[in-house]
Amino acid sequence: MKELVLKASDETLYTVLDEIRNTLSENGCDEDAATQIAISAEEVFVNIAHYAYGGEAGEAIVDIELTTDPKIIRITFKDRGIPYNPLEKEDPDTDLSADERAVGGLGIFMVKTMMDNVEYRYEDGQNILTIEKNIEKITEKP
């Protein structure tokens, strides 16, 4: 498992994405799946950077873990910001046009759609959001 402890900011996003992409590349992950995972991780991390600390500087911890049987990437994001469960937000009505839809919620909706599992908990004063995707079924070709 790799653990990154860094400032929650737009500038450190690229460190997170590089580590995730390296882990996926080293394990033969399909490019389409790697892109979905990177988009999901970016959405979560940017939300922490922009909203968790109410505009103040804060820290984020990102744990990147790859299990082998089955081959699942698990990325856990932790912050000590304002308690907030993004999974409680109602999914946007994607049948409506962008003008008709309420603002917000589309990013976490995309994360829930692209990832196999998304979980949130608030524990020991931390927001903890975990995203998972099985890359074994993607990397193994018939």
C-alpha positions as CSV (number, residue, x, y, z in Angstrom):
1,M,0.0,0.0,0.0
2,K,1.2,3.5,-0.8
3,E,0.2,6.3,1.5
4,L,0.4,9.9,0.4
5,V,0.1,12.7,3.0
6,L,-0.1,16.1,1.3
7,K,-1.7,19.5,1.3
8,A,-5.2,19.3,-0.1
9,S,-4.8,21.6,-3.1
10,D,-5.1,21.7,-6.9
11,E,-1.2,21.6,-7.1
12,T,-0.9,18.3,-5.3
13,L,-3.6,16.6,-7.3
14,Y,-1.0,15.7,-9.9
15,T,1.1,13.8,-7.3
16,V,-2.0,11.7,-6.5
17,L,-2.9,11.1,-10.1
18,D,0.7,10.1,-11.0
19,E,0.9,7.6,-8.1
20,I,-2.4,6.1,-9.2
21,R,-1.5,5.9,-12.8
22,N,1.9,4.3,-12.0
23,T,0.2,1.7,-9.8
24,L,-2.2,0.9,-12.6
25,S,0.4,0.8,-15.3
26,E,2.7,-1.5,-13.2
27,N,-0.3,-3.9,-12.9
28,G,-1.3,-3.9,-16.6
29,C,-4.5,-2.0,-16.2
30,D,-6.5,-1.2,-19.3
31,E,-6.3,2.4,-20.4
32,D,-10.0,3.0,-20.4
33,A,-10.3,1.7,-16.8
34,A,-7.3,3.7,-15.8
35,T,-8.9,6.8,-17.1
36,Q,-12.2,6.1,-15.2
37,I,-10.2,5.6,-12.0
38,A,-8.2,8.7,-12.5
39,I,-11.3,10.8,-13.2
40,S,-12.9,9.4,-10.1
41,A,-9.9,10.1,-8.0
42,E,-9.6,13.6,-9.4
43,E,-13.2,14.4,-8.5
44,V,-12.8,13.2,-4.9
45,F,-9.5,14.9,-4.3
46,V,-10.6,18.2,-5.9
47,N,-13.7,18.2,-3.7
48,I,-11.5,17.8,-0.6
49,A,-9.2,20.6,-1.8
50,H,-12.0,23.0,-2.5
51,Y,-14.6,22.3,0.2
52,A,-13.4,20.2,3.1
53,Y,-11.6,23.0,5.0
54,G,-14.0,25.8,4.2
55,G,-11.5,27.7,2.0
56,E,-8.6,27.2,4.5
57,A,-5.5,25.1,3.9
58,G,-5.8,21.5,5.0
59,E,-4.2,18.0,4.7
60,A,-5.4,15.0,2.7
61,I,-4.2,11.4,3.1
62,V,-4.6,9.1,0.1
63,D,-4.0,5.4,0.5
64,I,-3.6,3.4,-2.8
65,E,-3.9,-0.3,-2.4
66,L,-4.0,-3.1,-4.9
67,T,-5.3,-6.5,-3.9
68,T,-4.3,-9.6,-5.9
69,D,-7.1,-12.0,-5.6
70,P,-9.2,-10.5,-7.1
71,K,-7.1,-7.7,-8.5
72,I,-8.9,-4.6,-7.1
73,I,-7.5,-1.1,-6.8
74,R,-8.8,0.5,-3.6
75,I,-8.1,4.2,-3.1
76,T,-9.0,5.8,0.3
77,F,-9.2,9.5,0.8
78,K,-9.1,11.0,4.3
79,D,-9.4,14.5,5.5
80,R,-10.1,16.2,8.8
81,G,-12.4,18.8,7.2
82,I,-16.0,19.5,7.7
83,P,-17.9,16.2,8.1
84,Y,-19.7,15.5,4.8
85,N,-21.0,12.4,3.2
86,P,-21.2,13.0,-0.6
87,L,-23.1,9.7,-1.1
88,E,-26.1,11.2,0.7
89,K,-26.6,13.8,-2.1
90,E,-29.4,12.8,-4.4
91,D,-28.2,11.7,-7.8
92,P,-28.9,14.3,-10.5
93,D,-31.7,13.7,-13.0
94,T,-29.5,13.2,-16.1
95,D,-32.7,13.2,-18.3
96,L,-32.9,16.9,-17.7
97,S,-30.8,19.4,-19.7
98,A,-27.9,21.1,-17.9
99,D,-30.0,24.3,-17.6
100,E,-32.8,22.4,-15.9
101,R,-30.7,20.4,-13.5
102,A,-29.8,21.6,-10.0
103,V,-26.1,22.6,-9.6
104,G,-23.8,20.1,-8.0
105,G,-23.8,16.3,-7.6
106,L,-22.8,15.3,-11.1
107,G,-19.1,14.6,-10.1
108,I,-19.9,12.1,-7.3
109,F,-22.6,10.6,-9.5
110,M,-19.9,9.9,-12.2
111,V,-17.7,8.4,-9.5
112,K,-20.5,6.1,-8.4
113,T,-21.2,5.1,-12.0
114,M,-17.5,4.5,-13.0
115,M,-16.4,2.7,-9.9
116,D,-17.5,-0.8,-8.6
117,N,-17.8,0.3,-5.0
118,V,-17.9,3.7,-3.2
119,E,-18.1,3.9,0.6
120,Y,-18.1,6.8,3.1
121,R,-17.7,6.9,6.8
122,Y,-16.8,9.5,9.4
123,E,-14.4,8.0,12.0
124,D,-12.0,9.5,14.5
125,G,-12.7,13.0,13.3
126,Q,-12.0,12.1,9.6
127,N,-14.0,11.9,6.5
128,I,-13.0,8.7,4.8
129,L,-14.1,7.9,1.3
130,T,-13.1,4.7,-0.4
131,I,-13.4,4.0,-4.1
132,E,-12.8,0.5,-5.6
133,K,-12.6,-1.0,-9.1
134,N,-11.9,-4.6,-10.1
135,I,-9.1,-4.3,-12.7
136,E,-8.7,-8.1,-13.0
137,K,-11.7,-8.5,-15.2
138,I,-10.4,-5.7,-17.4
139,T,-6.8,-6.7,-17.7
140,E,-7.4,-10.4,-18.4
141,K,-8.1,-11.0,-22.1
142,P,-9.8,-14.2,-23.4
